[in-house]
Amino acid sequence: MLIGYMRVSKADGSQSLDLQRDALIEAGVQRRQLYEDQVSGKAERRPGLDQCLKALRAGDTLVVWKLDRLGRDLRHLVNIIHDLTGRGVGFRVLSGQGATIDTTTAAGKLVFGIFAALAEFERELIRERTVAGLAAARARGRAGGRKPKMTAAKVRLAAASMGQPETRISSLCRELGITRQTLYRHVAPNGELRPDGLVALTRK
């Protein structure tokens, strides 16, 4: 069975799904097997796509008008198609730069393999740039990465508060803007500093 997915970026009526709908129907997708979204391609939440992916069964083929209608980016796209392939579902693109992709054919699988390799290459480049950036920051005396949530001032306040029997842990965590796990990783229930708490006190 062919199942189609359509998407436009705006829900205000300034963009139409008609072109995609006509192309999918001409390719053999039945109207009742069409799913749609009217959201940005970068949106995390796409109800139409979620329903479409749930409806697909082994032996079905997901059809889209163009490649950019499906994934948020190359990595997201590759992950979706890998998942479909593992479920025995094919994938086909009707037009645009990805029109040679049809995972129900040997040639289409080869083309998708190239896309997957590019996505892996992109991941490696990002990782290498991140590692190089952190190394450069350390060489200049700056600690890279995420800024610690527990400052020296917060550790001192937590230690003083934890030693008081009337202290409510939930209120303390809310005041400090941290989770219970973070609190207990730095300070013991009796107010004594743990190794992470001692490190936080000496951190510049």
N, C-alpha and C positions, 0 to 999 in steps of 0.2 A: 504494500500500500504506500502511496505517495502522500506525505504530509508536508504542508507548506508553512513557512513562517515569514511574516512581514513586519517591518518596523519603519516608522518615521520619527523624527526627533521632536516634533512639536505637536501638542495636543490641542492647539487653538484653531485648527482647521486651515491653517495656511499651507500645510503640506498634505498631499493626498496619497492614499494607499492604492489608488486605482491602477497605476502603472505596474506595480508589483503584483497586484491581484490578477490582472489580465495575463501577465507573463506566466504566473504559476498555474493558472487554469489552462492556458494553452499548452503547458508542459504536461498536463494530465492530472493535476491535483484537483480533487473535488472541492466544491465550495465549503462543504461541511467539515473538511479536513484542513481548513486554513486557520491559523492562529496569528494574532497581531498584538503589537504594542505601539503606543504613541509616547515614547520617552526617549531621552538622550541615550546614545550608544554607550556612554560612560556610566549610566545609572546601574547601581548594584541590583536594584529590585525591578524585575521585569516579569509581571504576572503572566503575560501571554507566552513568553518563552518557557517559563516554568511549567505551564500547562502542556505546552507542546512537547517538551522533553519527557514528561510523564506519560503522554499518550503514545509515544513511540514504542513499538514492539519489535522483536527480532524479525528480520525480513523486510521491515519498513525502510523507506528512504526519506530523509529530511531534505527538502528542497528550499533553497532561498534564491532570491533574485540576484543579489550581489553579496560578496563575501562580507562586506562591512555591515550588512544588516544583522549579522549574528553575534559576533564576539565584541567585547569591549576593547580588546587589543589582541595582538598576535598570540600571546601566551594563553589568554582566556579562550580564544578560538581553538587553539590546538588541544587544550584540555577537554573542551566540549566534544570535539570530534574523536579524540582518543576514547572518551567514555562511550560514545555512540558505537564505535568500532568494537569495543569490548562487549557491548550488548547485542552485537549482530545487526546493527542498524547502519544503513548506508547514508552517504551525504553527497549532495549534488548542488552545484552553483550554475545558474543559468547564464549570467553575463558578467562583464567586467573582467578585472585582472585574474579572478579566480575561476573563470569559466571552464578551465581545463580540469578542475577538481571534480571527480566523480568516483568516490571510494568503492563503488560497485564494480569498477573496471580496474585492470592492472595498471594502465597508464595513469588513471586518476589517483590510485594509491601511491604511485611513484611521485607525482606532483605534491601530494599532501606530505609525503616523507620529506621533501625539500622544505616545505613550510615548517614542519616540526624541527628540522635541523636548524633553521634560522631562528626559531624561538629559543632553542637551547643555546645557540650562539649569543643571542641577546641577553639571556640570563647570565652567561659567563662574563660578558662584558660589564654588566651591571655589578656583578660580584667583584670583579677585578678592580673596577673603579672605586668601589666602596672600600676595599681593603687598602688600596693605594692612598686614598684620601685619609683614612684613619692613621696610617703609618706616617704620612706627611704631617698630620696634626700632632701626633706624639713627638715627632722630631722637633717641632717648634714649641714643645712644652705644653700643648693643649691636649686634653683628653677628649677624644672623639666619641661618637655614639650618642645614645639617648641620655639626656640629663637625668641624674639620679633623683628619685622622688623624696628621699630622706636626706635633708640637709643636717648640718651639725646642730642648728637651732631646734629642728624638729626632734632630733634624737634626744637632746637634753630635756625638752618638754615632755616627751613620751616617757623617759626614764623617771622623771619626777612624778608624773601622773600615775604611772603604773604601780608605784610604791604606795599609793593611797587607796585604802579599801573602798572608798566611795566612788572611785572612778568607774565610769561605764565605758567599756571598750568601744562600743558602737559610736558613742558620742565623740570619743577621742579620735577615732579613725576619721570620722566625718570632719572634725575640726582640722586635722592634719592633711586631709585630702588623700588618704592612703587606704589600702585594704588591711584586713586583719593579718593576712599572710605576711605582708610587708612589715607591719608593726612587730609581730612575734619573731620575725627574722632578725630584727635589730635589737629588740628589748625583751627580756624575759618577763613573765607575769609578776615577779617580785621587784621589778625595776632595774635589775642588773643588766648591763650592756652585754650583748652577744657580739661575736666577731664582726659581723656586718655593721653593728652599731659603732664599734671602735674604729672601723675603717672610715665610717661617715664623719666621725669627729675629727679625723686627721686629713680629710679630703679638702683640697684647696677650692 
